[in-house]
C-alpha cells in the first residue's frame, strides 16, 4: 500500500467513526469519497484491493469497515504519544481532545522549565526532560511530538531515538532527518511540519495562481 492510499484509508476510518457516532449503520462509497477528496470509484477500488466488499444497494456495514480498517492501521490498542516542549503549541496539543476517536492518547509532556513541569493544571502529567527514558519505557511510547525551539530540536530528537522512540512529528522550525541505523534495523520515521513554510506556500499560490496550474 503506497502512502497516498494510506492517507485515504486513514480519512475513511475517521469519517466512518464520525458516521457511527451519529447513529448510522451503513455507508456508500460516495459518502466516503467526500471525506477523502476522491471519487467514489477510487473508494471502491481501494476497498477491492483490501478485499472489502459491499452490496450495490445496501452499501457497506460501518462497523465491519471500522473493524477491518482498524486492524489494517494497527489500531487494536490505543497508541500512546508524548509531547516534548510544552509551550503554546505543546499545550494546545495536550489539551486537544480530537485524538481520542482515532485511538491516540497524549499521555505525557516534557519540558526543561521547572515552572512548566511543576504546574499541576495540565491535562496530562508534565515531567522534566531528565525522566524521558523512564516514562517512555513505563508507558510503552513509540511516537513523540517535538515542539521545542530550533536550537534544541536536533538534540531532542537524538535523545528520543536513543530512548526507543520510533516515530517523530516535528513542529520545530528546522528539518530533522533520521539517524543512520545498523543493517536490519528500522530507522525512526520523522514527519516535519513547518507551519511558516506551509503558510508561505499558500501566500505564493494566492499571488501566482498561474504558476501552480503549470
NORGIPE-V976085 format. One record per pair of residues at least 12 apart in sequence whose C-alpha atoms are under 6 Angstrom apart, sorted by the first residue. I is the first residue (numbers start at 0). GAP is how many residues later the second one is. If there is no record, write none. Layout:
<<I & GAP> <I & GAP>>
//
This chain:
<<7 & 28> <10 & 25> <24 & 37> <25 & 34> <25 & 35> <25 & 36> <26 & 32> <26 & 33> <27 & 31> <28 & 14> <77 & 25> <77 & 26> <78 & 25> <79 & 25> <79 & 26> <79 & 61> <80 & 24> <80 & 25> <80 & 62> <80 & 63> <81 & 24> <81 & 25> <81 & 26> <81 & 27> <81 & 62> <82 & 26> <82 & 61> <82 & 62> <83 & 25> <83 & 26> <83 & 62> <84 & 25> <84 & 26> <84 & 62> <84 & 63> <85 & 25> <89 & 57> <106 & 17> <107 & 16> <107 & 17> <107 & 18> <108 & 17> <109 & 16> <109 & 17> <109 & 18> <109 & 19> <110 & 17> <110 & 18> <111 & 16> <111 & 17> <132 & 30> <141 & 23> <141 & 24> <142 & 22> <142 & 24> <142 & 25> <143 & 24> <144 & 23> <144 & 24> <144 & 25> <145 & 24> <145 & 25> <146 & 24> <146 & 25> <147 & 24> <149 & 22> <149 & 23> <165 & 22> <166 & 21> <166 & 22> <166 & 23> <167 & 22> <168 & 21> <168 & 22> <169 & 22> <169 & 23> <170 & 22> <172 & 21>>
//
